[in-house]
Amino acid sequence: MPGSDSDPVALQRPPPSLSGAPRHDPGSLRILLTGASAGLGLSIARRLLDTEHRLILTAREASLARFAEAGIEESARVRLRPLDVTDAKQRRRVVGEANADWDGIDVLINNAGVAYRSVVEHVTEADRLAQMDINFRSPMELTRLVLPRMRAQCFGRILNVSSVGGMMAMPTMSAYSASKFALEGASEALWYEVRPWNVRVSLIEPGFINSDGFEKVRWTGLSEASKEAFSDPYYNHYKHMEGFIARVMKRVPSTPDSVARTVVRTVEARRPPLRVPATIDAHLFALLRRMLPRRLYHRLLYASLPHIRQWGPRARIMPPGT
């Protein structure tokens, strides 16, 4: 029958009335946001609460109390649900509830994520899998769960919060960059795959944000020991990169709220782009990658690393505080 799941040709061809425009009134989009109780996720949640959209705001069970602390309560259009994004049962439960009660999700915002600070040599297989599980595998699994309803209605939005770390790698952030590069690659492939159903995929790419996010970075067992041991070969890598990132994040003009504003604008855009630089430095790095020859680009960034002459075997060996 034309237009049904049994007619693949018709299913790939959205009705003219839906091409490039939401099926639903923009005031009634059904949105699922992960990692909504703190940081950027909380700022996105606050922005969404000022709209008419129906929201499922999620956080890990241990973090649900933060919603009350932030003055966010459940209502007819707002649901607060526990969700560890790495837990398959919890993922299915949240999406299943949305399917049963709201007939699906219009917009999935994969915001939950973590960052490990470690050089490659200090990332064990367990560390690497933990980083990839949270930042890459789990968003993809949530995406798989919401796509069938989005395809059936020929409308949907997938927003994956990536990072400048997904377009360029920094020393001591190898596993984090790997997870964001993977997220960007899969999202780009998905952009092509689901566009015939009017499902739009966007990567939100913030760079440095003026927040305390640098204090919440995770360390591996080996990197934690290295940054405390002056004799360790990578001691200066951690010392100078940690200080550099902290200084920059305290000085940049971009805030969680300004990035959240970009996220909500992308949710409501008629034709949201695949990549959305969300901070000034994200725009700058994207421009540099396009304009500079790759060899010059990497030489420039290497020369810009903090106290690079103190890294490695040619470093002047001086104890801290001297």
C-alpha positions as CSV (number, residue, x, y, z in Angstrom):
1,M,0.0,0.0,0.0
2,P,1.5,3.4,-0.9
3,G,3.0,5.3,2.0
4,S,3.2,2.2,4.3
5,D,6.2,0.3,5.6
6,S,5.5,-2.3,3.0
7,D,6.1,0.2,0.2
8,P,9.9,1.0,0.5
9,V,9.8,3.4,-2.5
10,A,7.0,5.5,-1.0
11,L,8.7,5.4,2.5
12,Q,11.9,6.9,1.1
13,R,10.0,9.8,-0.5
14,P,8.6,12.2,2.2
15,P,5.2,13.8,1.4
16,P,5.6,17.2,-0.2
17,S,4.1,18.9,2.9
18,L,6.8,17.5,5.1
19,S,9.8,18.2,2.8
20,G,12.1,20.6,4.7
21,A,9.4,21.4,7.3
22,P,8.4,19.8,10.7
23,R,5.4,17.5,10.7
24,H,4.6,18.8,14.2
25,D,3.9,22.3,15.4
26,P,7.3,23.5,16.6
27,G,5.7,24.3,19.9
28,S,5.0,20.6,20.5
29,L,8.2,18.8,19.7
30,R,8.9,15.8,21.8
31,I,12.5,16.0,23.0
32,L,14.8,13.6,24.8
33,L,17.9,15.2,26.4
34,T,20.6,13.1,28.1
35,G,23.0,14.4,30.8
36,A,20.5,17.2,31.7
37,S,21.2,17.7,35.4
38,A,24.5,19.6,35.2
39,G,26.9,21.6,33.0
40,L,25.9,22.2,29.4
41,G,23.0,19.7,29.7
42,L,21.4,21.8,32.5
43,S,21.8,25.0,30.5
44,I,20.1,23.3,27.5
45,A,17.3,22.0,29.8
46,R,16.7,25.6,31.1
47,R,16.5,26.9,27.6
48,L,14.1,24.2,26.6
49,L,11.9,24.9,29.6
50,D,11.3,28.4,28.2
51,T,9.7,26.8,25.1
52,E,6.5,24.8,24.7
53,H,8.2,21.6,23.8
54,R,7.5,18.4,25.7
55,L,10.6,17.2,27.4
56,I,12.2,14.1,28.9
57,L,15.2,15.2,30.9
58,T,17.5,12.5,32.0
59,A,20.4,12.0,34.4
60,R,22.0,9.1,36.2
61,E,20.0,8.0,39.3
62,A,22.5,9.5,41.7
63,S,22.2,12.9,39.9
64,L,18.4,13.2,39.8
65,A,18.4,15.4,43.0
66,R,20.2,18.1,41.0
67,F,17.0,18.9,39.1
68,A,15.2,19.9,42.3
69,E,18.3,21.9,43.4
70,A,18.1,23.7,40.0
71,G,14.4,24.4,40.5
72,I,13.2,22.0,37.8
73,E,10.2,19.9,38.6
74,E,8.0,17.5,36.7
75,S,4.8,18.8,35.0
76,A,2.4,17.9,32.3
77,R,5.1,18.5,29.6
78,V,8.3,17.7,31.6
79,R,9.4,14.3,32.7
80,L,12.5,13.6,34.8
81,R,13.9,10.1,34.3
82,P,16.9,8.2,35.5
83,L,19.2,7.2,32.6
84,D,22.7,5.9,32.7
85,V,23.3,6.0,28.9
86,T,25.5,2.9,29.1
87,D,22.7,0.8,30.5
88,A,20.8,-0.9,27.7
89,K,17.7,-1.6,29.9
90,Q,17.4,2.0,31.0
91,R,17.8,3.2,27.4
92,R,15.0,0.9,26.2
93,R,12.8,1.9,29.2
94,V,13.1,5.7,28.5
95,V,12.5,5.4,24.8
96,G,9.7,2.8,25.3
97,E,7.9,5.2,27.7
98,A,8.1,8.0,25.1
99,N,6.8,5.6,22.4
100,A,3.9,4.4,24.5
101,D,2.8,7.8,26.0
102,W,3.9,10.3,23.3
103,D,4.0,8.1,20.2
104,G,7.8,8.6,19.9
105,I,10.5,11.2,20.0
106,D,10.9,14.1,17.6
107,V,14.3,15.3,18.8
108,L,17.1,13.4,20.5
109,I,19.9,15.4,22.0
110,N,22.8,13.2,22.9
111,N,24.6,15.4,25.4
112,A,25.8,13.0,28.1
113,G,29.6,12.5,27.9
114,V,32.9,12.4,29.8
115,A,36.5,13.3,29.1
116,Y,39.5,11.3,30.2
117,R,42.8,13.1,30.3
118,S,45.6,10.8,29.5
119,V,48.4,10.3,26.9
120,V,48.1,7.2,24.7
121,E,50.6,5.3,26.8
122,H,48.6,5.7,29.9
123,V,45.2,4.6,28.4
124,T,44.5,0.9,29.2
125,E,42.1,-1.1,27.1
126,A,39.5,-0.8,30.0
127,D,39.9,3.0,30.0
128,R,39.6,3.2,26.3
129,L,36.4,1.1,26.2
130,A,34.9,3.1,29.1
131,Q,35.5,6.4,27.1
132,M,34.1,5.0,23.9
133,D,31.1,3.4,25.6
134,I,29.9,6.7,27.0
135,N,30.8,9.2,24.3
136,F,30.2,7.0,21.2
137,R,28.5,3.7,21.6
138,S,25.7,4.9,23.9
139,P,24.6,7.8,21.7
140,M,24.5,5.5,18.7
141,E,22.4,3.0,20.6
142,L,19.9,5.7,21.7
143,T,19.8,6.9,18.1
144,R,19.0,3.4,16.9
145,L,16.0,3.2,19.3
146,V,14.4,6.5,18.2
147,L,14.9,6.2,14.5
148,P,12.1,3.8,13.6
149,R,9.4,6.2,14.8
150,M,11.2,9.2,13.2
151,R,11.3,7.4,9.8
152,A,7.7,6.3,10.1
153,Q,6.6,10.0,10.6
154,C,9.1,11.3,8.1
155,F,10.5,13.8,10.6
156,G,13.1,13.9,13.2
157,R,16.2,15.6,14.6
158,I,19.3,14.0,16.0
159,L,21.7,16.4,17.7
160,N,25.0,14.9,18.9
161,V,27.0,17.1,21.2
162,S,30.6,16.7,19.9
163,S,33.5,19.0,20.5
164,V,36.4,20.8,18.9
165,G,38.1,17.6,20.1
166,G,36.1,15.8,17.3
167,M,37.7,17.9,14.6
168,M,41.3,18.2,16.0
169,A,43.2,16.2,18.7
170,M,45.0,17.6,21.7
171,P,47.9,15.9,23.6
172,T,46.7,14.2,26.8
173,M,43.2,13.9,25.4
174,S,43.7,10.9,23.0
175,A,40.8,8.7,24.1
176,Y,38.4,11.7,24.3
177,S,39.3,12.8,20.8
178,A,39.0,9.2,19.5
179,S,35.5,9.0,20.9
180,K,34.4,12.3,19.4
181,F,36.1,11.6,16.1
182,A,34.1,8.3,16.0
183,L,30.9,10.2,16.9
184,E,31.5,12.7,14.1
185,G,32.2,9.9,11.6
186,A,29.0,7.9,12.4
187,S,26.9,11.1,12.5
188,E,28.1,12.1,9.1
189,A,27.2,8.7,7.7
190,L,23.8,8.9,9.4
191,W,23.2,12.3,7.8
192,Y,23.2,10.7,4.4
193,E,21.3,7.6,5.5
194,V,18.2,9.2,7.1
195,R,17.8,12.4,5.0
196,P,15.3,10.7,2.6
197,W,12.9,10.5,5.6
198,N,13.4,14.2,6.5
199,V,15.5,13.2,9.6
200,R,18.2,15.8,10.1
201,V,21.5,15.1,11.9
202,S,23.6,17.8,13.5
203,L,26.9,17.8,15.3
204,I,27.1,20.6,18.0
205,E,30.8,21.4,18.2
206,P,31.7,23.6,21.2
207,G,35.3,24.4,22.0
208,F,36.4,26.1,25.2
209,I,33.6,27.1,27.5
210,N,33.9,29.4,30.4
211,S,33.0,26.9,33.2
212,D,34.5,24.6,35.7
213,G,34.3,21.7,33.3
214,F,38.1,21.3,33.4
215,E,37.8,20.3,37.1
216,K,35.5,17.4,36.2
217,V,37.8,15.6,33.8
218,R,38.6,12.0,34.6
219,W,42.1,10.6,34.9
220,T,43.2,7.0,34.2
221,G,45.1,5.2,36.9
222,L,48.4,5.7,35.0
223,S,47.8,9.3,34.1
224,E,46.8,10.1,37.7
225,A,50.1,8.6,39.0
226,S,52.1,10.3,36.2
227,K,50.9,13.9,36.9
228,E,52.0,13.5,40.5
229,A,55.4,12.1,39.8
230,F,58.0,14.7,38.7
231,S,60.3,12.0,37.4
232,D,57.7,10.6,35.0
233,P,58.4,11.2,31.3
234,Y,55.0,12.7,30.8
235,Y,54.9,14.9,33.9
236,N,55.3,18.1,32.0
237,H,52.7,17.1,29.4
238,Y,50.1,16.9,32.1
239,K,51.4,19.9,34.1
240,H,51.3,22.4,31.3
241,M,48.3,21.1,29.4
242,E,46.2,21.1,32.6
243,G,47.2,24.7,33.5
244,F,46.7,25.9,29.9
245,I,43.2,24.4,29.6
246,A,42.2,25.9,33.0
247,R,43.5,29.3,32.1
248,V,41.7,29.4,28.7
249,M,38.4,28.1,30.1
250,K,38.4,30.9,32.6
251,R,38.9,33.6,30.0
252,V,36.9,32.7,27.0
253,P,33.6,34.5,26.4
254,S,31.5,31.4,25.5
255,T,29.4,30.1,28.3
256,P,27.2,27.0,28.8
257,D,24.1,29.2,28.2
258,S,25.5,30.6,24.9
259,V,26.1,27.1,23.7
260,A,22.7,26.0,24.9
261,R,21.1,28.8,22.9
262,T,22.9,27.5,19.8
263,V,21.5,24.0,20.6
264,V,17.9,25.2,20.9
265,R,18.3,27.3,17.7
266,T,19.5,24.2,15.9
267,V,16.5,22.1,17.2
268,E,14.1,24.6,15.8
269,A,15.9,25.4,12.6
270,R,14.0,24.5,9.3
271,R,17.2,23.0,7.8
272,P,19.8,22.5,10.5
273,P,23.3,22.0,9.1
274,L,25.4,18.9,9.8
275,R,28.1,20.7,11.7
276,V,27.4,23.6,14.0
277,P,30.5,25.3,15.6
278,A,29.2,26.5,18.9
279,T,32.0,28.8,20.2
280,I,34.4,31.3,18.7
281,D,37.4,29.0,18.8
282,A,35.4,26.3,17.1
283,H,34.8,28.6,14.2
284,L,38.5,29.5,14.2
285,F,39.8,25.9,14.2
286,A,37.3,24.9,11.5
287,L,38.6,27.8,9.4
288,L,42.2,26.9,10.0
289,R,41.6,23.3,9.0
290,R,40.0,24.4,5.7
291,M,42.6,27.1,4.7
292,L,46.0,25.8,5.9
293,P,47.9,23.0,4.3
294,R,47.8,20.1,6.7
295,R,51.5,20.0,7.4
296,L,51.6,23.7,8.3
297,Y,48.4,23.3,10.3
298,H,50.0,20.7,12.6
299,R,53.3,22.6,12.9
300,L,51.4,25.7,13.9
301,L,49.5,23.9,16.6
302,Y,52.5,22.0,17.9
303,A,54.4,25.3,18.3
304,S,51.4,26.7,20.2
305,L,51.5,24.0,22.9
306,P,52.3,25.4,26.3
307,H,56.0,25.2,27.3
308,I,56.6,22.6,24.6
309,R,60.4,22.9,25.1
310,Q,60.0,21.4,28.5
311,W,58.4,18.3,27.2
312,G,60.3,15.1,26.5
313,P,64.0,14.2,26.8
314,R,65.4,17.7,25.9
315,A,63.5,19.3,28.8
316,R,65.4,21.3,31.4
317,I,65.0,19.0,34.4
318,M,64.1,21.3,37.2
319,P,62.0,20.4,40.2
320,P,58.6,22.0,40.8
321,G,58.7,25.4,42.4
322,T,62.3,26.3,41.3
